[in-house]
Amino acid sequence: MAEKTKKKTTKAATVKATAVKKAQAAKTKAGEATQGGKGQVSGFIDFIRTQGVIGLAVGLAIGTAAGASVKVIVDQFISPVVALLTRGVDLNSLKWVLLSASEDQKEIAIGWGAIVSSLITLIATAFVIYLIIHFAKLDRLDKKKES
């Protein structure tokens, strides 16, 4: 029985020692990160490299340009085709009226047509961005996939 108690005590001491070492390592790393000058600059550069911030910036620029282009395509091509198929009904004007307008109250309605139009724009934008990445073979440049 004394051996079991001794083993438990030894195991507890080992766990405690490991926790202390980890805490000291974290404290040392935190101290290095908060030092001025080169420590912060190199930490920032490492962050940019490991987190793919440059890829994020490029993706944001491509996404913004593609989003604007797709919005024009949806507004000038898809919406008129939908209007043709629905005999002239504008998709953005479709709504469910919850409460009709009266003399002292405005109409309360859910504009589901605008929601559907927005979802069409979202799906078209995602598809265009996928095509840009796929055909330009930008997905092969992603270093995080390799690891």
TAMO-V117798 format. One record per run of one state. SS is the DSSP state (~ for helix, > for strand, _ for the rest). FROM is the first residue (numbers start at 1). TO is the last residue. If there is no record, write none. Layout:
SS|FROM|TO  SS|FROM|TO
//
This chain:
_|1|1  ~|2|34  _|35|37  ~|38|51  _|52|52  ~|53|85  _|86|90  ~|91|93  _|94|95  >|96|99  _|100|107  >|108|110  _|111|111  ~|112|135  _|136|137  ~|138|141  _|142|142  ~|143|146  _|147|147
//
